[in-house]
Amino acid sequence: ARRVAQGHGAYFPFIARRPHSHGLVLSRSGGAPAGPHAGQAAAMTATVNRPASSSDAEAQRPKEKMTERLIGGVTPEYAIREILLGVTICFAQIPESVAFAFMAHIKPPIALHAAWVVGLICSVFGGRPGMVNGATGAFAAIIGTFIPNAGTGLNGQGVELLFPSVIVAGVLMLLVSATNLSKFITLLPAPVMIGFCNGLAIVIGLAQLHPFKDAETHEWKSGPEMLWMLIICFTSMSLMEFLPKLPLKIFKVIPSSLVAIIAAIVIEFAIVRGALGHRTDVIRDVSEFTLDTAIPIPFFANSEYDYGNIFDATVLGDNLGKIFVQGLLLCIVGTIESLMTSEVVESFVKTPSDGNRTVLATGAGNILSGFLGGMGGNAMIGLSTVNCLNGGRGRLGPTVTALGIMACVMGAYPLLNFIPVAALAGIMIVVVLHTFKWFSLWMLVACILPKSIRDKLGPRFQRKVPRVELFAIFAVTLLSNFPAGTNIAYAVGVGVAICAINYAWKSGKTFTWRESFGNDGTKYYDIEGPLFFAATNRFIKVMNPDVDPDKVEVRFSDTTSIMDYSAMEALHRIAHSYASKGKRVVFKSLCPESEKLISKANRLCASIEYTSREIGVQDVEGIVPDPDEPFEVHF
């Protein structure tokens, strides 16, 4: 019965969910089986006779399912959980966004407006429900390399180029989605992902040192100001890290970042300023939120930015180049982090993601964000993980988060001015500690130590991986920060190149051959392994047209395929060498993909003589019925 049902499913893909939608009449027969779904799993016969009425179909649905459908499939429990999570993550994302603005050398409103614009579009239209989006450290890391530091909370020189760059990044993301390039995220090796996280953590961590330096002299602050900044910073770190670990339900609902901010404000205004007469910087001191910054406007209409010199003929070419390069780098890191985060969320919620739709929504969000004077953004892997671990599954929670940030920026912005800058640094340091993959350090130690010592030190040191892959991890980590001029996008490219070269080298070494002779004097070369640029030189040297007999056959195994032009060129050279000596060589058992490559390059490979691989057809179970014939499905 199951096989028949699956066969009909080819013509009626929704038969299990909506029997009435394809003209099925359900009639009960026989006794009802026992079980929790006895009402639905009773013996029934479905025959294609006449369309079923809507009332018949509704009668088969449980009452609670009907209620859920009437309100769009949203249960009260789901709505309450998502809304609470959305509010919680909102108060966690606001201080992160402000910190990312400092890291990118721009004013906080630029990051906060980007957070809700990108977050709202990606939450509603994106391809991964349950994923939180907004201004991110990856974007800030790239932007900070193009905009010099003018002091904490101030816009650095050249900020006017940021917004066109974000728009360019959004357009490029649309092209990535349209051309289905998001599938190439599968080419990102695990060592590169680990290095990406480590490098991003170091970039964010180093950016948190700026508030502790004087904006004019760039020297470390001193005296009571430095002391109280450190106290506020460590207090925020402690509350952020340890409060959720207390066995109290209230701390599962109230975000620890919000408690840390409130505690920092109390310390600053009740103790530091109120009782002792000292002070540390708050957001109002470095970059005040005002009514003018509450509502986003198109970047070219903002009188704060000077576009007169940007499009001057003498510098126009350089500026356009900077806009494109910055947009390209933002597109790369934004696409990578969004797709990585999508995979992480998918591992939690166990539902498929749509990578192209994710990138499409991210691109649209960045275009609108750049147009409205925002720094752009992408998926936030940390907050998305928090959302999923606490039961977030749908679009409602991240949407509430985006709307909450919008409400805070547009309506409650005076409250944001009281947040101490040191508290933001403390919160972000905790984020850094959780972003960095600490186990990679144990992998480094295990790679250096000999096996005898690793065995004595215990299971923690049983983490040895190939040294080349460990080199890729730390190459990406270091190149994300050093030397000057590099950034996390370049580091990812280097990491992928290292892993790709390593794989090509190892795959090339799997190329093997065996020689034999037939009764008729024919010489056979049996080839194993992929044939591509790393193996072609060995393949050519194996063949010996000077001493081989007049008839030679090269038999490819099931594991052998012609992978690239280098392999085709090798076959062509071998065939030409044998033909020049009046001998014949035939390449046998080429797979369909290899034949396709050779046929497309026929003018380049005209001298190659080959035969196709024999393909056995596996037994096929079941018969797909004619959709015009009546059928029966028994449950």
C-alpha positions as CSV (number, residue, x, y, z in Angstrom):
1,A,0.0,0.0,0.0
2,R,2.9,2.4,0.8
3,R,4.5,1.7,-2.6
4,V,1.2,2.4,-4.4
5,A,0.7,5.6,-2.4
6,Q,4.2,6.8,-3.3
7,G,3.6,6.0,-6.9
8,H,0.4,8.1,-7.0
9,G,2.3,10.8,-5.1
10,A,4.2,11.5,-8.3
11,Y,1.0,12.8,-9.8
12,F,-0.7,13.9,-6.5
13,P,2.1,15.4,-4.4
14,F,-0.3,16.7,-1.7
15,I,-2.4,13.5,-1.4
16,A,-1.3,13.0,2.3
17,R,-2.2,16.6,3.3
18,R,-5.1,17.7,1.1
19,P,-7.0,14.7,-0.2
20,H,-9.8,17.0,-1.4
21,S,-7.7,19.2,-3.6
22,H,-7.2,16.5,-6.3
23,G,-10.7,15.2,-6.4
24,L,-10.5,12.4,-3.9
25,V,-13.5,11.1,-1.9
26,L,-12.7,9.5,1.4
27,S,-15.1,6.7,2.5
28,R,-14.5,4.8,5.7
29,S,-14.7,1.0,5.6
30,G,-14.0,-1.8,8.1
31,G,-13.0,-1.4,11.8
32,A,-10.9,1.5,13.0
33,P,-7.4,0.6,14.0
34,A,-6.1,1.4,17.4
35,G,-3.5,4.1,18.1
36,P,-3.2,7.8,18.7
37,H,-4.3,8.6,15.1
38,A,-7.0,6.0,14.8
39,G,-9.4,8.5,13.3
40,Q,-7.0,9.3,10.5
41,A,-5.4,5.9,10.1
42,A,-8.6,3.9,9.8
43,A,-9.0,1.7,6.7
44,M,-10.1,4.0,3.9
45,T,-10.4,3.7,0.2
46,A,-9.7,6.7,-2.0
47,T,-11.1,6.6,-5.5
48,V,-10.9,9.3,-8.2
49,N,-14.6,9.8,-8.9
50,R,-15.8,13.3,-8.1
51,P,-14.4,16.4,-6.4
52,A,-14.9,16.4,-2.7
53,S,-16.7,19.3,-1.0
54,S,-14.9,21.7,1.3
55,S,-17.1,20.6,4.2
56,D,-16.1,16.9,3.7
57,A,-12.4,17.8,3.9
58,E,-12.9,20.0,6.9
59,A,-14.7,17.2,8.7
60,Q,-11.6,15.1,8.5
61,R,-9.3,17.6,10.2
62,P,-9.0,17.8,14.0
63,K,-10.6,20.8,15.6
64,E,-7.4,22.2,16.9
65,K,-5.9,22.0,13.4
66,M,-8.8,23.9,12.0
67,T,-8.3,26.6,14.7
68,E,-4.7,26.9,13.8
69,R,-5.5,27.4,10.1
70,L,-8.0,30.0,10.9
71,I,-5.3,32.2,12.5
72,G,-2.7,31.4,10.0
73,G,-1.1,28.4,11.7
74,V,0.1,30.5,14.7
75,T,-0.6,29.0,18.1
76,P,-0.7,31.3,21.2
77,E,2.3,29.4,22.7
78,Y,4.3,30.0,19.5
79,A,3.4,33.7,19.4
80,I,4.2,34.3,23.1
81,R,7.6,32.4,22.8
82,E,8.6,34.2,19.6
83,I,7.6,37.7,20.9
84,L,9.5,37.2,24.2
85,L,12.5,36.0,22.3
86,G,12.3,38.9,19.9
87,V,12.2,41.5,22.7
88,T,15.1,39.7,24.5
89,I,17.3,39.6,21.4
90,C,16.4,43.2,20.6
91,F,18.0,44.4,23.9
92,A,21.0,42.2,23.2
93,Q,21.4,43.5,19.7
94,I,21.3,47.2,20.4
95,P,24.5,47.4,22.4
96,E,26.2,45.1,19.9
97,S,25.2,47.3,17.0
98,V,26.5,50.4,18.8
99,A,29.8,48.6,19.5
100,F,30.1,47.6,15.9
101,A,29.6,51.3,14.9
102,F,32.6,52.2,17.1
103,M,34.5,49.4,15.5
104,A,33.7,50.6,12.0
105,H,34.7,54.2,12.9
106,I,31.1,55.5,12.3
107,K,28.4,57.0,14.4
108,P,26.0,54.6,16.3
109,P,22.8,55.7,14.4
110,I,24.3,54.4,11.2
111,A,24.6,50.9,12.6
112,L,21.3,50.9,14.5
113,H,19.3,51.9,11.4
114,A,21.1,49.2,9.4
115,A,20.2,46.7,12.1
116,W,16.5,47.2,11.9
117,V,16.3,47.7,8.1
118,V,18.4,44.6,7.2
119,G,16.8,42.6,10.1
120,L,13.2,43.4,9.1
121,I,13.7,42.6,5.4
122,C,15.6,39.4,6.0
123,S,13.2,38.2,8.7
124,V,10.1,38.7,6.6
125,F,11.4,37.7,3.1
126,G,14.6,35.6,3.8
127,G,15.0,32.0,3.2
128,R,15.8,30.9,6.8
129,P,13.2,31.4,9.5
130,G,14.6,31.8,13.0
131,M,17.7,33.6,11.8
132,V,18.6,37.1,13.3
133,N,20.1,39.7,10.9
134,G,21.5,43.1,11.4
135,A,24.7,45.1,11.6
136,T,27.5,42.6,12.2
137,G,31.2,42.4,13.1
138,A,32.1,41.1,9.7
139,F,30.7,44.2,8.0
140,A,32.3,46.4,10.7
141,A,35.7,44.7,10.2
142,I,35.7,45.5,6.5
143,I,34.4,49.0,6.9
144,G,36.9,49.8,9.5
145,T,39.8,49.2,7.1
146,F,38.4,51.8,4.6
147,I,37.4,54.5,7.2
148,P,40.2,55.8,9.4
149,N,39.5,56.3,13.1
150,A,38.5,59.8,14.0
151,G,37.6,59.0,17.7
152,T,35.1,56.8,19.4
153,G,31.6,57.6,18.1
154,L,32.7,59.9,15.3
155,N,32.6,59.4,11.5
156,G,36.0,58.9,10.0
157,Q,37.1,60.5,6.8
158,G,35.5,59.1,3.7
159,V,32.3,57.9,5.4
160,E,30.4,59.2,2.3
161,L,31.7,56.3,0.3
162,L,30.3,53.8,2.7
163,F,26.7,54.1,1.6
164,P,27.2,53.6,-2.1
165,S,29.5,50.7,-1.2
166,V,26.7,49.1,0.8
167,I,24.3,49.5,-2.2
168,V,26.9,47.9,-4.5
169,A,27.2,45.0,-2.0
170,G,23.5,44.6,-2.1
171,V,23.4,44.5,-5.9
172,L,26.2,42.0,-6.0
173,M,24.3,39.8,-3.5
174,L,21.3,39.9,-5.8
175,L,23.5,38.7,-8.6
176,V,24.9,35.9,-6.4
177,S,21.3,34.8,-5.7
178,A,20.2,35.1,-9.4
179,T,23.1,33.0,-10.6
180,N,22.8,30.4,-7.9
181,L,26.3,31.1,-6.6
182,S,25.2,30.5,-3.1
183,K,25.8,26.8,-3.6
184,F,29.5,27.4,-3.6
185,I,29.4,27.8,0.2
186,T,29.9,24.0,0.2
187,L,33.5,24.8,-1.0
188,L,34.2,26.5,2.2
189,P,36.3,24.0,4.3
190,A,35.9,23.6,8.0
191,P,39.4,25.1,8.7
192,V,38.5,28.3,6.9
193,M,35.2,28.6,8.9
194,I,37.2,28.1,12.1
195,G,39.7,30.7,11.1
196,F,36.9,33.0,10.0
197,C,35.4,32.9,13.5
198,N,38.8,33.3,15.2
199,G,39.8,36.2,13.0
200,L,36.5,37.9,13.4
201,A,36.8,37.5,17.2
202,I,40.2,39.1,17.3
203,V,39.1,42.0,15.1
204,I,36.1,42.7,17.4
205,G,38.3,42.3,20.5
206,L,40.9,44.7,19.3
207,A,38.2,47.3,18.5
208,Q,37.1,47.3,22.1
209,L,40.4,48.8,23.2
210,H,39.7,52.2,21.5
211,P,37.3,53.5,24.2
212,F,40.1,53.1,26.7
213,K,42.3,55.5,24.8
214,D,42.2,59.3,24.6
215,A,40.6,60.4,21.3
216,E,43.1,63.2,20.7
217,T,46.4,61.8,22.0
218,H,45.6,58.1,21.4
219,E,47.3,57.3,24.7
220,W,45.8,55.1,27.4
221,K,43.5,56.9,29.7
222,S,44.6,57.0,33.4
223,G,43.5,58.0,36.8
224,P,40.0,57.5,38.2
225,E,38.4,57.5,34.8
226,M,40.4,54.5,33.7
227,L,39.7,52.7,37.0
228,W,36.0,53.1,36.8
229,M,35.9,52.2,33.1
230,L,37.6,48.9,34.0
231,I,35.1,48.4,36.9
232,I,32.1,49.0,34.7
233,C,33.6,46.9,31.9
234,F,34.3,43.9,34.2
235,T,30.9,44.2,35.9
236,S,29.2,44.1,32.5
237,M,31.3,41.1,31.5
238,S,30.4,39.2,34.7
239,L,26.7,39.9,34.4
240,M,26.6,39.1,30.7
241,E,28.4,35.8,31.2
242,F,27.2,34.4,34.5
243,L,23.7,35.7,35.0
244,P,22.1,33.2,32.5
245,K,23.8,30.4,34.5
246,L,21.9,31.2,37.7
247,P,19.1,28.7,38.4
248,L,16.3,31.3,38.2
249,K,13.7,31.4,35.5
250,I,13.6,35.2,35.5
251,F,17.1,35.3,34.0
252,K,16.0,33.0,31.3
253,V,13.6,35.7,30.1
254,I,15.4,38.9,30.9
255,P,18.5,39.3,28.6
256,S,21.7,39.4,30.6
257,S,23.0,42.2,28.3
258,L,20.0,44.4,29.4
259,V,20.8,43.7,33.1
260,A,24.5,44.6,32.4
261,I,23.5,47.9,30.7
262,I,21.2,48.8,33.6
263,A,23.9,47.9,36.2
264,A,26.5,50.0,34.3
265,I,24.1,53.0,34.2
266,V,23.5,52.7,37.9
267,I,27.2,52.6,38.7
268,E,28.0,55.5,36.4
269,F,25.3,57.9,37.5
270,A,24.7,56.8,41.1
271,I,28.3,56.1,42.2
272,V,30.8,57.5,39.8
273,R,29.1,60.8,39.0
274,G,26.7,61.1,41.9
275,A,28.8,60.1,44.9
276,L,32.4,60.5,43.8
277,G,32.2,63.3,41.3
278,H,34.1,61.5,38.6
279,R,32.8,60.4,35.2
280,T,33.4,58.1,32.3
281,D,32.2,58.5,28.7
282,V,28.6,57.5,27.9
283,I,27.1,57.5,24.4
284,R,25.9,61.1,24.8
285,D,29.5,62.2,25.3
286,V,30.9,60.5,22.2
287,S,28.0,60.5,19.7
288,E,24.6,61.7,21.0
289,F,21.3,60.3,19.7
290,T,19.0,63.2,18.7
291,L,15.8,63.7,16.9
292,D,17.8,64.4,13.8
293,T,19.3,60.9,13.9
294,A,16.0,59.2,14.9
295,I,14.5,59.0,11.4
296,P,16.7,57.6,8.6
297,I,16.8,59.7,5.4
298,P,18.5,59.0,2.0
299,F,22.2,59.4,2.4
300,F,22.5,62.0,-0.3
301,A,19.9,64.2,1.4
302,N,21.8,64.3,4.7
303,S,23.5,67.7,5.1
304,E,26.1,66.1,7.4
305,Y,27.8,64.4,4.5
306,D,29.8,66.3,1.9
307,Y,29.5,64.8,-1.6
308,G,30.9,67.8,-3.4
309,N,34.5,66.6,-3.3
310,I,33.6,62.9,-3.7
311,F,32.6,63.3,-7.3
312,D,35.3,65.7,-8.3
313,A,36.8,64.7,-11.6
314,T,40.3,64.5,-10.1
315,V,39.4,61.8,-7.5
316,L,36.3,60.3,-9.1
317,G,38.1,57.3,-10.5
318,D,39.8,56.5,-7.2
319,N,36.5,56.9,-5.3
320,L,34.6,54.7,-7.7
321,G,37.3,52.0,-7.3
322,K,37.0,52.2,-3.5
323,I,33.3,51.9,-3.7
324,F,33.4,48.8,-5.8
325,V,36.2,47.1,-3.9
326,Q,34.5,47.8,-0.5
327,G,31.1,46.7,-1.9
328,L,32.7,43.5,-3.3
329,L,34.4,42.7,0.1
330,L,31.1,43.4,2.0
331,C,29.3,41.1,-0.4
332,I,31.8,38.3,0.1
333,V,31.8,38.4,3.9
334,G,28.1,39.1,4.2
335,T,27.2,36.2,1.9
336,I,29.6,33.8,3.6
337,E,28.4,34.6,7.2
338,S,24.8,34.6,6.2
339,L,25.1,31.1,4.6
340,M,27.2,29.8,7.5
341,T,24.6,31.1,9.9
342,S,21.8,29.5,7.9
343,E,23.5,26.2,8.1
344,V,23.9,26.6,11.9
345,V,20.2,27.4,12.3
346,E,19.2,24.5,10.1
347,S,21.2,22.2,12.3
348,F,19.0,23.3,15.3
349,V,15.6,23.5,13.7
350,K,15.9,20.6,11.4
351,T,14.1,22.3,8.5
352,P,15.7,23.1,5.1
353,S,17.0,26.5,4.2
354,D,16.8,28.3,0.9
355,G,20.3,29.8,0.3
356,N,19.5,31.8,-2.7
357,R,16.5,33.4,-1.0
358,T,18.6,34.1,2.0
359,V,21.2,36.0,-0.1
360,L,18.4,37.7,-2.1
361,A,16.8,39.1,1.0
362,T,20.2,40.1,2.4
363,G,21.0,42.0,-0.8
364,A,17.6,43.8,-0.8
365,G,18.2,44.7,2.8
366,N,21.6,46.2,2.1
367,I,20.4,48.2,-0.9
368,L,17.7,49.8,1.3
369,S,20.0,50.2,4.2
370,G,22.7,51.9,2.1
371,F,20.1,54.2,0.5
372,L,18.9,55.3,4.0
373,G,22.4,55.9,5.2
374,G,23.0,52.6,7.1
375,M,26.1,50.5,7.2
376,G,24.4,47.4,6.0
377,G,24.6,43.9,7.5
378,N,23.9,40.2,7.3
379,A,23.0,37.3,9.5
380,M,24.3,37.3,13.1
381,I,25.5,33.9,14.0
382,G,25.7,34.5,17.8
383,L,22.2,35.9,18.3
384,S,20.8,33.4,15.8
385,T,22.2,30.6,17.9
386,V,20.7,32.1,21.1
387,N,17.4,32.4,19.4
388,C,17.3,28.7,18.3
389,L,18.6,27.4,21.6
390,N,15.7,29.1,23.4
391,G,13.1,27.7,21.1
392,G,13.0,30.2,18.3
393,R,11.8,28.6,15.0
394,G,9.9,31.1,12.9
395,R,10.0,34.6,11.4
396,L,8.0,36.3,14.2
397,G,10.8,36.5,16.7
398,P,13.5,38.1,14.5
399,T,10.8,40.4,13.1
400,V,9.9,41.6,16.6
401,T,13.6,42.1,17.2
402,A,13.9,44.4,14.1
403,L,10.7,46.3,15.0
404,G,11.9,46.7,18.6
405,I,15.2,48.2,17.5
406,M,13.3,50.6,15.2
407,A,11.1,51.7,18.1
408,C,14.1,52.2,20.4
409,V,16.0,54.3,17.8
410,M,13.0,56.4,16.7
411,G,11.2,56.7,20.1
412,A,13.4,55.8,23.0
413,Y,16.7,57.2,21.7
414,P,17.2,59.5,24.7
415,L,17.6,56.5,26.9
416,L,20.4,55.1,24.7
417,N,22.5,58.2,25.5
418,F,23.0,57.1,29.1
419,I,24.7,53.8,28.3
420,P,28.4,53.9,29.4
421,V,30.8,53.1,26.6
422,A,32.8,50.8,28.9
423,A,29.7,48.6,29.3
424,L,29.5,48.1,25.6
425,A,33.1,47.1,25.5
426,G,32.5,44.6,28.3
427,I,29.5,43.1,26.4
428,M,31.4,42.7,23.2
429,I,34.4,41.1,25.0
430,V,32.0,38.4,26.1
431,V,30.8,38.0,22.5
432,V,34.5,37.7,21.5
433,L,35.1,35.0,24.1
434,H,32.2,32.9,22.7
435,T,33.1,33.6,19.0
436,F,36.7,32.4,19.2
437,K,37.0,28.7,18.7
438,W,39.2,27.9,21.7
439,F,39.5,24.2,20.8
440,S,41.7,25.3,17.8
441,L,44.4,26.1,20.3
442,W,44.4,22.6,21.6
443,M,44.6,21.4,18.0
444,L,47.7,23.5,17.6
445,V,49.4,22.0,20.7
446,A,48.4,18.5,19.7
447,C,49.9,19.1,16.2
448,I,53.2,20.1,17.7
449,L,53.6,17.4,20.4
450,P,54.6,13.8,19.6
451,K,52.1,11.0,20.0
452,S,53.8,9.6,23.1
453,I,53.3,12.9,25.0
454,R,49.8,13.4,23.7
455,D,48.8,10.0,25.1
456,K,50.1,10.9,28.5
457,L,48.4,14.3,28.6
458,G,44.9,12.8,28.2
459,P,41.9,13.1,25.8
460,R,42.0,16.8,25.5
461,F,45.1,16.5,23.4
462,Q,43.7,13.8,21.1
463,R,42.8,16.5,18.6
464,K,45.6,16.2,16.0
465,V,44.6,17.2,12.5
466,P,46.7,17.4,9.3
467,R,49.2,20.2,9.7
468,V,48.3,21.8,6.4
469,E,44.7,22.3,7.7
470,L,45.9,23.7,11.0
471,F,48.1,26.1,9.0
472,A,45.0,27.2,7.1
473,I,43.1,27.9,10.3
474,F,45.8,30.2,11.7
475,A,46.6,31.7,8.3
476,V,43.0,32.9,8.1
477,T,43.0,34.0,11.7
478,L,46.2,36.1,11.4
479,L,45.5,37.5,7.9
480,S,42.2,38.8,9.2
481,N,44.2,41.3,11.3
482,F,47.8,41.4,10.1
483,P,49.5,42.9,8.2
484,A,47.9,46.3,7.6
485,G,45.8,46.3,4.5
486,T,44.4,42.8,4.8
487,N,41.0,42.0,6.0
488,I,38.8,39.0,6.7
489,A,37.6,38.6,3.1
490,Y,41.2,38.3,1.8
491,A,42.0,35.9,4.6
492,V,39.1,33.6,3.6
493,G,40.4,33.6,0.0
494,V,43.8,32.6,1.2
495,G,42.4,29.8,3.4
496,V,40.3,28.4,0.6
497,A,43.4,28.4,-1.7
498,I,45.5,26.6,0.9
499,C,42.9,23.9,1.4
500,A,42.2,23.5,-2.3
501,I,45.9,23.1,-3.1
502,N,46.3,20.6,-0.3
503,Y,43.3,18.6,-1.6
504,A,44.5,18.7,-5.2
505,W,48.0,17.5,-4.2
506,K,46.6,14.6,-2.2
507,S,44.1,13.7,-4.9
508,G,46.8,13.7,-7.5
509,K,48.7,11.2,-5.4
510,T,45.8,8.7,-5.6
511,F,46.4,8.3,-9.3
512,T,47.7,4.7,-9.9
513,W,48.1,2.4,-12.9
514,R,48.7,-1.2,-13.7
515,E,50.1,-2.7,-16.9
516,S,49.2,-6.0,-18.5
517,F,49.2,-7.8,-21.9
518,G,46.4,-9.7,-23.7
519,N,46.8,-12.9,-25.6
520,D,46.8,-11.0,-28.9
521,G,49.7,-8.8,-27.8
522,T,47.6,-5.8,-26.9
523,K,49.0,-3.8,-24.0
524,Y,46.5,-2.6,-21.3
525,Y,46.9,0.3,-18.9
526,D,44.4,0.1,-16.1
527,I,44.0,3.6,-14.5
528,E,42.7,4.4,-11.0
529,G,41.9,7.8,-9.6
530,P,40.8,11.2,-10.9
531,L,42.6,12.6,-13.9
532,F,43.2,16.3,-13.6
533,F,46.0,18.8,-13.6
534,A,47.8,17.3,-10.6
535,A,47.9,13.9,-12.1
536,T,48.4,14.5,-15.9
537,N,52.2,14.8,-15.7
538,R,52.4,11.3,-14.1
539,F,49.9,10.0,-16.6
540,I,52.0,11.2,-19.6
541,K,55.2,9.7,-18.2
542,V,53.5,6.4,-17.6
543,M,52.7,5.9,-21.3
544,N,55.6,4.8,-23.4
545,P,54.9,5.0,-27.2
546,D,58.5,4.1,-28.1
547,V,58.4,0.6,-26.8
548,D,54.7,-0.2,-26.5
549,P,53.1,-2.6,-29.1
550,D,51.0,-1.4,-32.1
551,K,47.8,-1.7,-30.2
552,V,47.3,-0.1,-26.7
553,E,44.2,0.2,-24.6
554,V,43.9,2.6,-21.6
555,R,41.1,1.3,-19.4
556,F,39.6,3.8,-16.9
557,S,38.1,2.5,-13.7
558,D,34.9,3.6,-12.1
559,T,36.8,6.1,-10.0
560,T,38.5,7.7,-13.0
561,S,37.1,10.8,-14.6
562,I,38.5,13.5,-16.9
563,M,38.2,16.5,-14.7
564,D,39.6,19.5,-16.6
565,Y,41.4,20.8,-19.8
566,S,44.8,19.6,-18.5
567,A,43.5,16.0,-18.6
568,M,42.0,16.4,-22.1
569,E,45.3,17.9,-23.3
570,A,47.2,14.9,-21.8
571,L,44.9,12.5,-23.7
572,H,45.4,14.5,-26.9
573,R,49.2,14.5,-26.5
574,I,49.3,10.7,-25.8
575,A,47.1,10.0,-28.8
576,H,49.2,12.2,-31.0
577,S,52.5,10.5,-29.8
578,Y,51.2,7.0,-30.6
579,A,49.8,8.1,-34.0
580,S,53.1,9.7,-35.0
581,K,54.8,6.2,-34.5
582,G,52.0,4.4,-36.5
583,K,50.5,2.9,-33.4
584,R,46.9,3.0,-32.0
585,V,45.8,3.9,-28.5
586,V,42.1,3.7,-27.4
587,F,40.8,5.1,-24.1
588,K,38.1,2.9,-22.9
589,S,35.3,3.2,-20.4
590,L,34.9,6.9,-20.3
591,C,32.1,8.1,-18.0
592,P,29.4,10.4,-19.5
593,E,30.8,13.5,-17.9
594,S,34.2,12.8,-19.5
595,E,32.6,12.2,-22.9
596,K,30.8,15.5,-22.5
597,L,34.0,17.4,-21.9
598,I,35.7,15.8,-24.9
599,S,32.7,16.4,-27.2
600,K,32.6,20.0,-26.4
601,A,36.3,20.4,-27.2
602,N,36.2,18.2,-30.3
603,R,38.4,20.5,-32.3
604,L,41.1,20.3,-29.6
605,C,40.7,16.6,-29.0
606,A,40.0,15.3,-32.6
607,S,42.8,12.7,-32.4
608,I,41.4,11.0,-29.2
609,E,39.8,7.6,-29.8
610,Y,37.6,6.4,-26.9
611,T,34.7,4.2,-25.9
612,S,31.9,4.8,-23.4
613,R,31.6,3.2,-20.0
614,E,28.9,0.5,-19.8
615,I,26.2,1.5,-17.3
616,G,24.1,-1.1,-15.6
617,V,20.5,-0.2,-14.9
618,Q,19.4,-1.0,-11.3
619,D,16.2,-2.8,-10.6
620,V,13.3,-0.4,-10.2
621,E,10.6,-1.2,-7.7
622,G,7.0,-0.2,-8.2
623,I,5.1,1.2,-11.2
624,V,3.9,4.7,-11.5
625,P,0.2,4.5,-12.5
626,D,-1.5,6.4,-15.2
627,P,-3.1,9.5,-13.6
628,D,-6.2,9.0,-15.7
629,E,-7.0,5.6,-14.3
630,P,-8.9,5.0,-11.1
631,F,-6.7,3.7,-8.2
632,E,-7.1,2.7,-4.6
633,V,-5.0,3.5,-1.6
634,H,-5.5,1.4,1.5
635,F,-4.3,2.6,4.9
